Structures are given as C-alpha cells and as structure tokens.
C-alpha cells in the first residue's frame, strides 16, 4: 500500500511541476518584415485583431498582448513570414522594443532601485507599481534616456505594502513592458 501511495504522490508532483513550467511561458507570433509582402491574408484570419499596420515601420506587426498563440495566422501566410516566439509570462514586451525596466534587489525587503531606459526620441514615460488586483499602488513620470527611481515599498498614501507579488509597468507611447516584483517582509 505504501508503494502505491508513493507512486501516486510522485505522479501528482510531476503533474503539478509540468503545469507550473508550462504556465510560466507563453507563445505568441511575430512577423518577419523581410518576408512579409502585406497580402493581408493573415490579418483577415486573426480572430483577436492582434495583427495591425505599424505606421512607424510601415510594416505589419503582431501585438503580443492580443495574440492568443493559437497559430491560426501561420496557415494563411504563403511566405512563411510568421514565426512563434516563446516568452516568460513575466515579460510582456515587443522583441524590437527600445524600452526597458528592471528592479534590484528583487525580492524587495525595504526598498528597490528601479532602472529604466527610454529612447531619446520619447518625451516621457510612466512607471506604475500595480498589485495583483490591478490597483495602482505607486506611479512615477520618467524622462527620456536612462535613469532610476527608488521605490520604498510604499503606496501613494505612504503606507508600507504587504508582502506579495506586484508588477512594474513602464509605458511609453504605444510600447509597454511589465516586470514582476516580489515584496517580502
């Protein structure tokens, strides 16, 4: 009986581990601009409207936040211009993005330094600290270039935030990047 119990526990552990590993990564698709001839077949077959015309690059692109990763668009691309990209669920960013944000130390005990980079052609960006309920805890306007801010683990009201998972969102124009912060007390 003990042997069967160990096998069942091992199988349950493997199932949980596999689920966690698969859930921590996400697949979405990107378009290779050198191969795309703008035939629009993929656009008309994208149920989530994730494929759009990028007026700054004059090419079609796929919004990773809207892409469900089902791959339906690939079948309609005769030039093999659409390819899968696998990213960590903590990273939501266009691979060609010029913005970046990171926090050190992370996990945060008392405070953390948030380093950011915005291209010189951007006027301003916004860094928001958001809890798992989607509520904005703190927000900071940032200027173009590289810089850093200190987050002391407090909300707008000055009170310390409880231990848990928080997200840093850096938004600049149409670009957005998100990173996870863990607060431990």
C-alpha positions as MATLAB code, in Angstrom:
seq = 'XXXXXXXXXXXXXXXXXXXXXXXXXXXXXXXXXXXXXXXXXXXXXXXXXXXXXXXXXXXXXXXXXXXXXXXXXXXXXXXXXXXXXXXXXXXXXXXXXXXXXXXXXXXXXXXXXXXXXXXXXXXXXXXXXXXXXXXXXXXXXXXXXXXXXXXXXXXXXXXXXXXXXXXXXXXXXXXXXXXXXXXXX';
ca = [
       0.000    0.000    0.000;
       2.854    2.374    0.846;
       4.428    1.731   -2.584;
       1.198    2.737   -4.403;
       0.908    5.871   -2.300;
       4.468    6.908   -3.240;
       3.741    6.355   -6.941;
       0.547    8.403   -6.777;
       2.323   11.230   -4.922;
       5.159   11.161   -7.471;
       2.713   11.368  -10.357;
       0.824   14.227   -8.726;
       4.109   16.071   -8.134;
       5.159   15.593  -11.781;
       1.772   16.801  -12.981;
       1.950   19.929  -10.809;
       5.548   20.626  -11.864;
       4.682   20.241  -15.553;
       1.683   22.562  -15.180;
       3.790   25.214  -13.436;
       6.505   25.047  -16.084;
       4.038   25.272  -18.951;
       2.104   28.092  -17.295;
       5.232   30.204  -16.800;
       5.836   30.552  -20.556;
       3.615   31.903  -23.304;
       3.814   31.606  -27.077;
       2.799   34.366  -29.424;
       3.727   35.110  -33.020;
       5.778   37.760  -34.794;
       6.062   38.766  -38.457;
       9.394   38.821  -40.257;
       9.175   42.126  -42.193;
      11.701   40.954  -44.799;
       9.401   38.086  -45.817;
       6.006   39.812  -45.478;
       4.535   41.177  -48.710;
       1.496   42.773  -46.997;
      -1.045   40.492  -48.702;
      -3.339   40.819  -45.615;
      -4.382   37.130  -45.599;
      -3.183   36.750  -42.002;
      -4.992   39.930  -40.879;
      -8.374   38.721  -42.082;
      -7.930   35.379  -40.288;
      -6.823   36.743  -36.900;
      -9.820   36.412  -34.586;
      -8.279   38.624  -31.878;
      -7.262   41.508  -34.196;
      -3.683   41.147  -32.946;
      -2.206   41.875  -36.399;
      -2.000   45.574  -37.210;
      -0.243   48.006  -39.544;
       2.594   49.765  -37.731;
       2.734   53.258  -39.239;
       6.192   53.980  -37.790;
       7.825   50.980  -39.512;
       5.359   50.819  -42.448;
       5.041   47.062  -41.864;
       2.531   44.680  -40.355;
       3.174   43.536  -36.779;
       1.535   41.400  -34.125;
       0.569   42.834  -30.733;
       1.827   40.256  -28.171;
      -0.803   41.369  -25.643;
      -3.633   40.456  -28.040;
      -2.074   37.361  -29.631;
      -3.525   34.158  -28.184;
      -0.752   31.995  -29.622;
      -3.114   29.606  -31.423;
      -1.124   29.868  -34.677;
      -4.133   30.251  -36.994;
      -2.432   33.114  -38.834;
       0.551   30.921  -39.824;
      -1.587   28.750  -42.100;
      -2.673   31.799  -44.119;
       0.835   33.179  -44.688;
       2.133   31.887  -48.033;
       5.586   33.415  -47.499;
       6.334   31.818  -44.088;
       6.765   35.287  -42.601;
       5.038   34.474  -39.290;
       7.040   32.658  -36.618;
       6.426   31.680  -32.970;
       8.145   33.425  -30.055;
       8.153   31.973  -26.544;
       8.460   34.427  -23.652;
       8.345   34.207  -19.894;
       4.882   35.238  -18.664;
       6.558   37.931  -16.549;
       7.831   39.622  -19.716;
       5.290   41.276  -21.958;
       7.294   43.225  -24.478;
       7.768   43.520  -28.220;
      11.138   41.892  -29.066;
      12.140   45.004  -31.041;
      11.284   47.370  -28.181;
      13.787   50.011  -27.106;
      12.359   50.481  -23.622;
      13.476   48.519  -20.568;
      12.833   48.386  -16.842;
      14.265   46.271  -14.018;
      14.385   46.320  -10.228;
      17.287   45.490   -7.950;
      17.136   43.979   -5.403;
      14.209   41.736   -6.206;
      12.720   40.291   -3.929;
      12.271   43.599   -2.113;
      12.624   43.819    1.670;
      12.794   47.562    2.384;
      13.325   49.328   -0.951;
      14.425   48.677   -4.516;
      16.073   50.672   -7.268;
      14.056   50.660  -10.489;
      16.287   51.284  -13.509;
      14.627   52.270  -16.783;
      15.620   53.176  -20.333;
      13.542   55.183  -22.806;
      14.734   56.132  -26.314;
      15.868   59.734  -26.733;
      13.008   60.435  -29.155;
      10.417   59.780  -26.404;
       9.268   62.694  -24.301;
       8.012   60.931  -21.206;
       7.107   57.543  -19.801;
       5.105   56.303  -16.851;
       6.144   53.631  -14.364;
       3.315   52.191  -12.311;
       3.518   49.660   -9.474;
       0.374   47.525   -9.568;
      -0.861   44.836   -7.166;
      -2.358   41.510   -8.246;
      -5.864   43.010   -8.064;
      -4.888   45.534  -10.759;
      -4.862   48.510   -8.375;
      -2.170   51.146   -8.927;
      -0.021   51.352   -5.792;
       2.518   53.978   -6.946;
       3.217   55.847  -10.167;
       6.192   57.846  -11.415;
       6.665   60.004  -14.517;
      10.074   59.409  -16.112;
      12.043   61.325  -18.731;
      13.703   60.021  -21.907;
      17.109   58.352  -21.536;
      18.366   56.094  -18.774;
      17.559   56.710  -15.135;
      16.460   55.180  -11.874;
      13.980   55.749   -9.099;
      13.813   54.326   -5.581;
      10.623   52.545   -4.571;
      10.439   52.185   -0.793;
       7.713   49.551   -0.842;
       5.004   52.091   -0.087;
       1.789   53.133   -1.751;
       0.655   56.625   -2.724;
      -0.622   57.060    0.840;
       2.875   56.429    2.277;
       1.913   53.144    3.966;
       4.087   50.058    3.508;
       2.619   47.480    1.140;
       2.115   43.921    2.410;
       4.245   41.001    1.236;
       3.216   39.619   -2.136;
       3.547   39.905   -5.890;
       3.486   43.307   -7.602;
       4.078   44.362  -11.202;
       6.088   47.259  -12.629;
       4.583   48.625  -15.857;
       6.630   51.033  -17.947;
       4.515   52.686  -20.629;
       5.912   54.992  -23.287;
       3.785   55.858  -26.297;
       2.323   52.594  -27.621;
       5.069   50.481  -26.057;
       4.668   48.765  -22.730;
       6.851   46.469  -20.677;
       5.975   44.638  -17.479;
       8.177   43.014  -14.817;
       7.254   41.189  -11.635;
       8.409   42.381   -8.199;
       8.170   40.232   -5.088;
       7.878   42.037   -1.749;
       8.909   40.073    1.351;
       8.713   41.417    4.903;
];
